[in-house]
C-alpha cells in the first residue's frame, strides 16, 4: 500500500469508515491503525470516507447481469404464483405457516437462499386490519386462510450474489364465485396506476429521488388515491445502497440523490381503497417488482400484475 501511494500520490485515499450503513463503515479500528502506520502520516492525512464510492459501485449493474437476473425474477414469480394457488392453499385448512414452509422447501430444492422470511398478510371482510408501524401487519403462522380472504405474499431469494424481492395479491373465491369482486379489482387497478406514474411519468436518470417521490404523490393526491411508496435499491443486498424512492426518506428529509441509469430498484408500494362489496371497508393492495432504469423510466423484469390471483 505504501509503495502504491508513493508511486501514484493520490489526493485522497477512500476507506470504509464513517458511513451510515454497515457496508460503508466496515473497516475495523485495528485495520485503520495498521494502514496509518504502514503508509505514514502524509498518507493518513488523505484518508476520507468511501461511502459515495461504495454506494455507486453497489448501485451500478453490469449489462451482463441482466439476463441472469431476469431468470431469477421469472423463477420468483413462478414460485409466488404457485404458492398463491390451489396447488398449495386449501381454503379452511391451509395456514399461513403452511404456505411459508412450502416456499422454504422449494427454495431448498432449487439450491437458492432466502434472504428474508416469506411473509403473508390476510385481509378479511368485516375484520379491521391489524397494523404495524403504519403498514398492514404480517399474519401469524397459525392463521387459517378462508374463502373470501385477500392474501398478500412477500417473497425473494439470493443467487449469484444478487437478490430478488417480489409481492403479489390473491383472492380466495367464495362458493359460486368465478371472479373476484369488482371493487377488489378496482383497488388493484389503483396500485397499478401508482406504479405507472412513478415508473413511467416521474422517474428518469439523473432526477433526484425525492423529486420523483413528491411528483408521484402529488399526482396520486390529485386522483384521490391513498398511496404509500417505500421502494428501495436491489443489488448485492436485498435492501441495497443507492437512491431510494421512499416515504421514510422523505419524512426524515434525507438528502436527495440522482437516480442512476441501469440501476435496479424494488418498486415497492401500496394503495388503500374502500371496497363497496366489503361495505366500504378499506383494502390494501401491495405490490413489489424488481425493475431497471433507462431514459424512458423504470421497466419491470417480469410482468405487472393485471388481476388478482384466484384461489379456487
C-alpha positions, 0 to 999 in steps of 0.5 A, a space after each residue: 500500500 505504501 509503495 502504491 501511494 508513493 508511486 501514484 500520490 493520490 489526493 485522497 485515499 477512500 476507506 470504509 469508515 464513517 458511513 451510515 450503513 454497515 457496508 460503508 463503515 466496515 473497516 475495523 479500528 485495528 485495520 485503520 491503525 495498521 494502514 496509518 502506520 504502514 503508509 505514514 502520516 502524509 498518507 493518513 492525512 488523505 484518508 476520507 470516507 468511501 461511502 459515495 464510492 461504495 454506494 455507486 459501485 453497489 448501485 451500478 449493474 453490469 449489462 451482463 447481469 441482466 439476463 441472469 437476473 431476469 431468470 431469477 425474477 421469472 423463477 420468483 414469480 413462478 414460485 409466488 404464483 404457485 404458492 398463491 394457488 390451489 396447488 398449495 392453499 386449501 381454503 379452511 385448512 391451509 395456514 399461513 405457516 403452511 404456505 411459508 414452509 412450502 416456499 422454504 422447501 422449494 427454495 431448498 430444492 432449487 439450491 437458492 437462499 432466502 434472504 428474508 422470511 416469506 411473509 403473508 398478510 390476510 385481509 378479511 371482510 368485516 375484520 379491521 386490519 391489524 397494523 404495524 408501524 403504519 403498514 398492514 401487519 404480517 399474519 401469524 403462522 397459525 392463521 387459517 386462510 378462508 374463502 373470501 380472504 385477500 392474501 398478500 405474499 412477500 417473497 425473494 431469494 439470493 443467487 449469484 450474489 444478487 437478490 430478488 424481492 417480489 409481492 403479489 395479491 390473491 383472492 380466495 373465491 367464495 362458493 359460486 364465485 368465478 371472479 373476484 369482486 369488482 371493487 377488489 379489482 378496482 383497488 388493484 387497478 389503483 396500485 397499478 396506476 401508482 406504479 405507472 406514474 412513478 415508473 413511467 411519468 416521474 422517474 428518469 436518470 439523473 432526477 433526484 429521488 425525492 423529486 420523483 417521490 413528491 411528483 408521484 404523490 402529488 399526482 396520486 393526491 390529485 386522483 384521490 388515491 391513498 398511496 404509500 411508496 417505500 421502494 428501495 435499491 436491489 443489488 448485492 443486498 436485498 435492501 441495497 445502497 443507492 437512491 431510494 424512492 421512499 416515504 421514510 426518506 422523505 419524512 426524515 428529509 434525507 438528502 436527495 440523490 440522482 437516480 442512476 441509469 441501469 440501476 435496479 430498484 424494488 418498486 415497492 408500494 401500496 394503495 388503500 381503497 374502500 371496497 363497496 362489496 366489503 361495505 366500504 371497508 378499506 383494502 390494501 393492495 401491495 405490490 413489489 417488482 424488481 425493475 431497471 432504469 433507462 431514459 424512458 423510466 423504470 421497466 419491470 423484469 417480469 410482468 405487472 400484475 393485471 388481476 388478482 390471483 384466484 384461489 379456487 
